[in-house]
């Protein structure tokens, strides 16, 4: 029975013994672990400005206890400086924890900071400034503790020093110099003095690199003063030699803020070189010496009185043009009234005073006065002999009904003149052309056709401006919320905020484009009304004298100038490379419309329609966007664009040379070969239209040169390069227009010459200020800030604002001089050179 009982309980005893052994092993292991985790904690009373040399291991922990007296009226900074003296500490760094009353700061030494592509940079020397908690008492004794520990079983030697920063608080207009590095950032406190609501914080250095960051943060703990967290709160911007941030009291409830300066671990963000290192996992890279000496100064910004003065100055400049225009209009009205009275009493005036020596229309001299000026007759006969005007009776033209409503004219009527379909191939290919040859269509029809330019650009402006305004408001909101001032390329040394706008002065200076554009529209409207009234009373001068008058393109040009001001203001809300096209789109429009207006003056029948013109300008803007996005350093894009540029130049040259009387079809190559064979090989004959050929050869030389320059240099600013092409072609055609005007016997009156010289001088000064280059988005934001300059006018406007003022005046003057009202003013009163040969 006993044996049976033992056998029965044998397996239970075996399991019981096994469990007992396992329990015993666990107890021994726990005791060993508990003994191993037992550390020796040593707390020491420490003092400021004393260097403590000590060793820390995993078995001991040292706590340094400090106390200091803080005052509510005086802020002193406390700085912790640590050096690790042992080699190989990267594998087991020392952890420093600073425990304060309302804040905790912890960091390891060596401090590991990361760069691009997860590169790791160790720093054995670390210096940090402690955040100062506020105190309500007049004086208070505060305690803080520095805990030093590590997991390394080997002893690690270190040095610890706590010191006071006597110059922790910055004073207004007093420069302070300091040194910073990636592991030793610096920050200082500034308190707004009474009566100062806005200040400009400027940080400068004579060293371009290493790259650094300036940040403005509220008085709160913790302070983000490392490369990897400085962008978390507040406003910040990268810098090489200079940085400037405008700070407003309303953004800081405590009426004070911290100025934080951090040196980055790498220079790539500031446009510096990025050294190549083998990208091996967990490899530590020696960053070398990245200390940087800087100085900081806080200066009061402008007061509200300066804002008022700046706005009044801007309004005063452009309202003076309204006043001047009103005075000129009064003088002109008085002169016309006297002239009208003289026409009613011709017996009391000499023929020269009547201003109507003869009416010359298409080669026919009509005697409108009892006596003709011999000079006028001579000029008229010379014009007939040189250019062979076509015969057409004035009665047949004057007999046209001028009272017919424009609403009865349809676009299908544009080319329904019977004589146009029968002889336009002959008329337009004559060797010597008159304006009358290219002004055969009904003026009412053409007037309605050119009005489409105005309505189209008004529609384009509305649909273009609304999303642009929405986008730039979003840009400004992002800048204000994130505090990232590298998004926008301002002139930070002269960027005056107003409300949520960061640079109000750059926006206000664009007011000139809008005001002068509106003034130009009013001037054109006045001329349009005067001309319409003259047509209603069958005034012979208005009917058949001078060049054909169509005002649709004038209205389009004035609208484009106003839209340029609006969109330029939108661009300057947050200028950068992504929205630079806002500033240039209507510049392309203005240049294109000016060329079209010059051409339309002498070629009203064959000028491009509004749909074709705007489609071509849309293609230009499309290429501008492609160039900004893909053109930088992309040789394929530049090759394609240069080829298209040259092809477009050749096609346009052909169109102008043959006055549109050619076809682009499958037989074009055969016709080209035939012309080359007959005119160059079979017999060497010169061009039929010499003047046109000279213009087109010069135009091709200029455009081919610009294409070659773009292909060889590949400029980063493609939008400005494209605008330069448009302006060069406009200036070339304007010069040709003036030369041909003089060649055809027309005169440039004294007032017109004065206006031309004045406009040229203004353009010269405007370009001088434009090329000052206060910022450029072709570089990094930090490099762009190296070009920033202080304000130069009223402490409110900078060089670029002066460019806005002068360029708006110059554009307004150019409209009056080159394409609208001044250059051709003399034609309306000098009838001996009415309709000229303009090849």
Secondary structure, DSSP 8 states (H G I E B T S, - for coil): -HHHHHHHHHHHHHHHHHHHHHHHHHHHHHHHHHHHH--EEEEEE--TT-EEEEEE-TTEEEEEEEEEEEESS---EEEEEEEE-STTTTSS-EEEEEE-SS-EEEEEESEEEE-GGG-EEEESEEEEE-------SSEEEEEEEEEEE-S-SS-EEEEEEEEEETT-EE-BT--EEEEEBTTB-EEEEEE--TT--EEEEEEE-S---S-EEEEEEES-SS---STTTTTSSSEEEEESSEEEEEEEGGG-TTSEEEEEEEE-S-SGGGT---------TT-EE------EEEEEEEEE---HHHHHHHHHHHHHHHHHHHHHHHHHHHHHHHHHHHHHHHHHTGGGS-HHHHS-S-EEETTEEE--SSS--HHHHHHHHHHHHHH------HHHHHTS-S-S-GGG--GGGGG--HHHHHHHHHHTT-SS-BGGGG--S-HHHHHHHHHHHHHHHHHHHHHHHHHHHHHHHHHHHHHHHH-BTTSS---GGG---BTTBS-HHHHHTTHHHHHHHHHHHHHHHHHHHHHHHHHHTT-HHHHHSSS----HHHHHHHHHHHHHHHHHHHHTTS--GGGHHHHHHHHHHHHHHHHHHHHHHH-TTTS--HHHHHHHHHHHHHHHHHHHHH-TT-HHHHHHHHHHHHHHHHHHHHHHHTTT----STTHHHHHHHHHIIIIIIS----S-HHHHHHHHHHHHHHHHHHHHHHHH--S-HHHHHHHHHHHHHHHHHHHHHHHHHHTT----HHHHHHHHHHHHHHHHHHHHHTT-S--TTS-HHHHHTT-----BTTTB-HHHHHHHHHHHHHHHHIIIIIISSTTGGGGT-GGGSS-B--
